[in-house]
Amino acid sequence: MDIEKFISELADQYDDIDTSGFTSETLFKENEEWSSMTALSIIAMVDDSYSVRLTGDDIRKSQTIQDIYNIVFSKSTV
């Protein structure tokens, strides 16, 4: 699993903000577009792309994109 690809896929879940500066240390919930719908989009993207089920708790306890990536990586069987 490649972090750069993951960042790109996560950034694609945002429609109305500039995500070109997203890095592994980006606080992905700290922007005006963040909502429960964005969280659901990220959960669905991870399920579709990585066959990993994220929970609401996984999202809540994560601050950075790296945090989410680490959870997905730890749950991944690939």
DSSP file (Angstrom, degrees, kcal/mol; ACC not computed):
  #  RESIDUE AA STRUCTURE BP1 BP2  ACC     N-H-->O    O-->H-N    N-H-->O    O-->H-N    TCO  KAPPA ALPHA  PHI   PSI    X-CA   Y-CA   Z-CA
    1    1 A M              0   0    0      0, 0.0     2,-0.5     0, 0.0    49,-0.0   0.000 360.0 360.0 360.0 129.1    0.0    0.0    0.0
    2    2 A D     >  -     0   0    0      1,-0.1     4,-2.2     2,-0.0     5,-0.1  -0.842 360.0-151.1-101.5 124.4    1.4    3.3   -1.1
    3    3 A I  H  > S+     0   0    0     -2,-0.5     4,-2.8     1,-0.2     5,-0.2   0.864  96.5  55.9 -63.3 -36.4    0.9    6.4    1.1
    4    4 A E  H  > S+     0   0    0      2,-0.2     4,-2.1     1,-0.2    -1,-0.2   0.914 109.4  45.9 -64.1 -41.8    1.0    8.8   -1.9
    5    5 A K  H  > S+     0   0    0      2,-0.2     4,-2.5     1,-0.2    -1,-0.2   0.909 112.6  51.7 -64.5 -41.7   -1.8    6.9   -3.7
    6    6 A F  H  X S+     0   0    0     -4,-2.2     4,-2.7     2,-0.2     5,-0.2   0.920 108.8  50.2 -61.3 -44.7   -3.8    6.8   -0.4
    7    7 A I  H  X S+     0   0    0     -4,-2.8     4,-2.8     1,-0.2    -1,-0.2   0.925 111.4  49.3 -59.3 -44.8   -3.4   10.6    0.1
    8    8 A S  H  X S+     0   0    0     -4,-2.1     4,-1.6     2,-0.2    -2,-0.2   0.914 112.3  47.0 -61.6 -44.4   -4.6   11.2   -3.5
    9    9 A E  H  < S+     0   0    0     -4,-2.5     4,-0.3     2,-0.2    -1,-0.2   0.888 113.8  47.7 -66.8 -39.1   -7.6    8.9   -3.1
   10   10 A L  H >< S+     0   0    0     -4,-2.7     3,-1.8     1,-0.2     4,-0.2   0.922 109.6  53.4 -66.8 -42.8   -8.6   10.5    0.3
   11   11 A A  H >< S+     0   0    0     -4,-2.8     3,-1.9     1,-0.3    -1,-0.2   0.833  97.6  66.4 -60.5 -32.6   -8.2   14.0   -1.3
   12   12 A D  T 3< S+     0   0    0     -4,-1.6    -1,-0.3     1,-0.3    -2,-0.2   0.659  86.8  70.2 -63.7 -15.1  -10.6   13.0   -4.0
   13   13 A Q  T <  S+     0   0    0     -3,-1.8     2,-0.5    -4,-0.3    -1,-0.3   0.621  87.2  77.5 -77.8 -12.1  -13.3   12.7   -1.4
   14   14 A Y    <   +     0   0    0     -3,-1.9     5,-0.1    -4,-0.2    20,-0.0  -0.861  53.1 173.7-100.1 130.5  -13.2   16.5   -1.1
   15   15 A D  S    S+     0   0    0     -2,-0.5    -1,-0.1    18,-0.1     4,-0.1   0.743  71.7  41.7-103.9 -30.3  -15.0   18.5   -3.8
   16   16 A D  S    S+     0   0    0      2,-0.1     2,-0.3    17,-0.0    -1,-0.0   0.390 100.8  65.9-110.1   2.4  -14.9   22.2   -2.8
   17   17 A I  S    S-     0   0    0     14,-0.0     2,-0.7    16,-0.0    -3,-0.1  -0.869  85.2-101.9-123.9 159.7  -11.4   22.8   -1.3
   18   18 A D        +     0   0    0     -2,-0.3     3,-0.3     1,-0.1    -3,-0.1  -0.697  37.3 174.2 -78.9 116.4   -7.9   22.8   -2.7
   19   19 A T    >   +     0   0    0     -2,-0.7     3,-2.0     1,-0.2    -1,-0.1   0.270  47.8 106.5-106.2   9.3   -6.3   19.5   -1.7
   20   20 A S  T 3  S+     0   0    0      1,-0.3    -1,-0.2    -9,-0.1    -2,-0.0   0.748  80.2  52.4 -63.3 -22.2   -3.1   19.9   -3.7
   21   21 A G  T 3  S+     0   0    0     -3,-0.3    -1,-0.3     2,-0.0     2,-0.1   0.358  78.2 130.5 -94.2   5.7   -1.2   20.5   -0.4
   22   22 A F    <   +     0   0    0     -3,-2.0     2,-0.2   -15,-0.1    -3,-0.1  -0.383  29.1 166.8 -63.0 132.9   -2.4   17.4    1.3
   23   23 A T    >   -     0   0    0     -2,-0.1     3,-1.6   -16,-0.0    42,-0.4  -0.764  55.2 -87.2-132.1-180.0    0.4   15.4    2.9
   24   24 A S  T 3  S+     0   0    0      1,-0.3    42,-2.7    -2,-0.2    43,-0.3   0.768 128.3  52.2 -62.4 -24.0    0.5   12.6    5.4
   25   25 A E  T 3  S+     0   0    0     40,-0.2    -1,-0.3    39,-0.2     2,-0.1   0.382  79.7 125.6 -94.9   3.6    0.5   15.2    8.2
   26   26 A T    <   -     0   0    0     -3,-1.6     2,-1.4     1,-0.1    39,-1.4  -0.419  65.6-129.3 -64.2 132.7   -2.6   17.0    7.0
   27   27 A L  B >   -A   64   0A   0     37,-0.2     3,-1.8     1,-0.2    37,-0.2  -0.712  27.1-167.1 -81.2  93.8   -5.3   17.4    9.6
   28   28 A F  T 3  S+     0   0    0     -2,-1.4    -1,-0.2    35,-0.7    36,-0.1   0.631  79.8  49.8 -68.5 -15.5   -8.0   16.0    7.3
   29   29 A K  T 3  S+     0   0    0     34,-0.6     2,-1.2     1,-0.2    -1,-0.3   0.497  88.4  88.7 -96.7  -4.9  -10.9   17.1    9.5
   30   30 A E  S <  S+     0   0    0     -3,-1.8     2,-0.3    33,-0.2    -1,-0.2  -0.450  71.0  84.1 -95.9  61.8   -9.7   20.7    9.9
   31   31 A N  S >  S-     0   0    0     -2,-1.2     3,-1.1    -3,-0.1   -14,-0.0  -0.972  86.3-104.9-153.0 165.4  -11.3   22.3    6.9
   32   32 A E  T 3  S+     0   0    0     -2,-0.3    -2,-0.0     1,-0.2    -3,-0.0   0.663 114.2  57.4 -70.3 -15.6  -14.6   23.9    6.0
   33   33 A E  T 3  S+     0   0    0      2,-0.0    -1,-0.2     5,-0.0     5,-0.2   0.643  76.3 115.9 -89.0 -13.6  -15.7   20.9    3.8
   34   34 A W    <   +     0   0    0     -3,-1.1     2,-0.3    -5,-0.1    -5,-0.1  -0.319  36.8 139.7 -61.1 132.2  -15.4   18.3    6.6
   35   35 A S     >  -     0   0    0      1,-0.0     4,-2.0    -2,-0.0     3,-0.1  -0.935  69.0 -89.1-156.8 176.3  -18.8   16.7    7.5
   36   36 A S  H  > S+     0   0    0     -2,-0.3     4,-2.3     1,-0.2     5,-0.1   0.822 126.1  58.3 -64.2 -29.2  -20.3   13.4    8.3
   37   37 A M  H  > S+     0   0    0      2,-0.2     4,-2.2     1,-0.2    -1,-0.2   0.881 104.3  50.2 -67.5 -37.4  -20.8   12.9    4.6
   38   38 A T  H  > S+     0   0    0      2,-0.2     4,-2.4    -5,-0.2    -2,-0.2   0.918 109.4  51.9 -64.6 -42.1  -17.1   13.3    4.0
   39   39 A A  H  X S+     0   0    0     -4,-2.0     4,-2.5     1,-0.2    -2,-0.2   0.927 110.2  48.0 -59.2 -45.3  -16.4   10.7    6.7
   40   40 A L  H  X S+     0   0    0     -4,-2.3     4,-2.5     1,-0.2    -1,-0.2   0.878 109.7  53.2 -63.8 -37.3  -18.8    8.3    5.0
   41   41 A S  H  X S+     0   0    0     -4,-2.2     4,-2.5     2,-0.2    -1,-0.2   0.901 109.9  47.7 -63.2 -41.0  -17.1    8.9    1.6
   42   42 A I  H  X S+     0   0    0     -4,-2.4     4,-2.5     2,-0.2     5,-0.2   0.922 111.5  50.3 -66.2 -43.8  -13.7    8.1    3.1
   43   43 A I  H  X S+     0   0    0     -4,-2.5     4,-2.1     1,-0.2    11,-0.3   0.922 113.3  46.1 -59.4 -44.5  -15.1    5.0    4.7
   44   44 A A  H  X S+     0   0    0     -4,-2.5     4,-2.8     2,-0.2     5,-0.2   0.899 111.4  51.8 -66.0 -41.1  -16.6    3.9    1.4
   45   45 A M  H  X S+     0   0    0     -4,-2.5     4,-3.2     2,-0.2     5,-0.4   0.919 110.8  47.8 -61.2 -44.7  -13.4    4.7   -0.5
   46   46 A V  H  X S+     0   0    0     -4,-2.5     4,-2.3     2,-0.2     6,-1.0   0.904 112.9  48.8 -64.5 -41.4  -11.3    2.6    1.9
   47   47 A D  H  X S+     0   0    0     -4,-2.1     4,-1.3     4,-0.2    -2,-0.2   0.938 117.4  41.0 -62.6 -47.1  -13.8   -0.3    1.6
   48   48 A D  H  < S+     0   0    0     -4,-2.8    -2,-0.2     2,-0.2    -1,-0.2   0.923 124.5  34.9 -67.4 -45.9  -13.8   -0.1   -2.2
   49   49 A S  H  < S+     0   0    0     -4,-3.2    -3,-0.2    -5,-0.2    -2,-0.2   0.815 135.7  18.2 -82.8 -31.7  -10.1    0.5   -2.7
   50   50 A Y  H  < S-     0   0    0     -4,-2.3    27,-0.3    -5,-0.4    28,-0.2   0.413  90.7-124.6-123.6  -1.2   -8.5   -1.6    0.1
   51   51 A S     <  +     0   0    0     -4,-1.3     2,-0.4    -5,-0.4    -4,-0.2   0.884  68.1 132.9  53.3  41.5  -11.3   -4.0    1.2
   52   52 A V        -     0   0    0     -6,-1.0     2,-0.8    -9,-0.1    -1,-0.2  -0.977  53.6-137.6-123.6 135.1  -10.9   -2.6    4.8
   53   53 A R        -     0   0    0     -2,-0.4     2,-0.3    22,-0.1    -9,-0.1  -0.833  18.7-166.0 -96.8 111.4  -13.8   -1.6    7.0
   54   54 A L        -     0   0    0     -2,-0.8     2,-0.2   -11,-0.3    -7,-0.1  -0.659   9.3-146.8 -87.4 151.4  -13.2    1.6    8.8
   55   55 A T     >  -     0   0    0     -2,-0.3     4,-1.8     1,-0.1     5,-0.1  -0.697  28.3-107.2-110.4 167.4  -15.5    2.5   11.7
   56   56 A G  H  > S+     0   0    0     -2,-0.2     4,-2.8     1,-0.2     5,-0.2   0.875 122.7  56.2 -58.6 -37.5  -16.7    5.8   13.0
   57   57 A D  H  > S+     0   0    0      2,-0.2     4,-2.5     1,-0.2    -1,-0.2   0.881 102.6  54.9 -63.1 -38.0  -14.4    5.4   15.9
   58   58 A D  H  > S+     0   0    0      2,-0.2     4,-0.6     1,-0.2    -1,-0.2   0.926 112.2  43.5 -59.6 -44.2  -11.4    4.9   13.5
   59   59 A I  H >< S+     0   0    0     -4,-1.8     3,-1.0     1,-0.2    -2,-0.2   0.931 113.1  52.0 -66.3 -45.9  -12.3    8.3   12.0
   60   60 A R  H 3< S+     0   0    0     -4,-2.8    -2,-0.2     1,-0.3    -1,-0.2   0.873 110.6  46.7 -60.3 -39.6  -12.9   10.0   15.3
   61   61 A K  H 3< S+     0   0    0     -4,-2.5     2,-0.3    -5,-0.2    -1,-0.3   0.554  98.8  87.4 -83.9  -5.1   -9.6    8.9   16.8
   62   62 A S    <<  +     0   0    0     -3,-1.0     3,-0.1    -4,-0.6   -33,-0.1  -0.738  41.5 169.1 -95.7 141.7   -7.6    9.9   13.7
   63   63 A Q        +     0   0    0     -2,-0.3   -35,-0.7     1,-0.2   -34,-0.6   0.709  64.2  40.0-112.9 -42.8   -6.3   13.4   13.2
   64   64 A T  B  > S-A   27   0A   0    -37,-0.2     4,-1.6   -36,-0.1   -37,-0.2  -0.622  82.1-112.6-108.7 165.8   -3.9   13.2   10.3
   65   65 A I  H  > S+     0   0    0    -39,-1.4     4,-2.8   -42,-0.4   -40,-0.2   0.871 119.6  59.5 -61.6 -35.8   -4.1   11.3    7.0
   66   66 A Q  H  > S+     0   0    0    -42,-2.7     4,-2.8     1,-0.2    -1,-0.2   0.887 100.6  55.3 -60.0 -39.2   -1.1    9.2    8.3
   67   67 A D  H  > S+     0   0    0    -43,-0.3     4,-1.8     2,-0.2    -1,-0.2   0.933 111.0  43.5 -59.0 -46.8   -3.3    8.1   11.2
   68   68 A I  H  X S+     0   0    0     -4,-1.6     4,-2.7     2,-0.2     5,-0.2   0.927 112.8  52.6 -64.7 -44.7   -6.0    6.8    8.8
   69   69 A Y  H  X S+     0   0    0     -4,-2.8     4,-3.1     1,-0.2    -2,-0.2   0.918 107.8  51.8 -56.6 -45.3   -3.4    5.2    6.6
   70   70 A N  H  X S+     0   0    0     -4,-2.8     4,-2.3     1,-0.2    -1,-0.2   0.890 110.6  48.0 -61.4 -39.9   -1.9    3.4    9.6
   71   71 A I  H  X S+     0   0    0     -4,-1.8     4,-1.7     2,-0.2    -1,-0.2   0.939 113.5  46.8 -65.6 -46.7   -5.3    2.0   10.6
   72   72 A V  H  X S+     0   0    0     -4,-2.7     4,-1.2     1,-0.2    -2,-0.2   0.930 113.2  49.6 -60.7 -45.0   -6.0    0.9    7.1
   73   73 A F  H  < S+     0   0    0     -4,-3.1     3,-0.4     1,-0.2    -1,-0.2   0.902 110.2  50.3 -60.8 -42.0   -2.6   -0.7    6.8
   74   74 A S  H  < S+     0   0    0     -4,-2.3    -1,-0.2     1,-0.2    -2,-0.2   0.800 115.9  42.1 -68.8 -27.8   -3.0   -2.5   10.1
   75   75 A K  H  < S+     0   0    0     -4,-1.7    -1,-0.2    -3,-0.2    -2,-0.2   0.569  94.0 106.5 -91.8 -10.6   -6.4   -3.9    9.1
   76   76 A S     <  -     0   0    0     -4,-1.2   -25,-0.1    -3,-0.4   -24,-0.1  -0.420  49.3-167.4 -75.3 142.1   -5.3   -4.8    5.5
   77   77 A T              0   0    0    -27,-0.3    -1,-0.1     1,-0.1   -26,-0.1   0.397 360.0 360.0-102.9  -0.7   -4.7   -8.3    4.5
   78   78 A V              0   0    0    -28,-0.2    -1,-0.1    -5,-0.1    -2,-0.1   0.434 360.0 360.0 -89.8 360.0   -2.9   -7.3    1.3
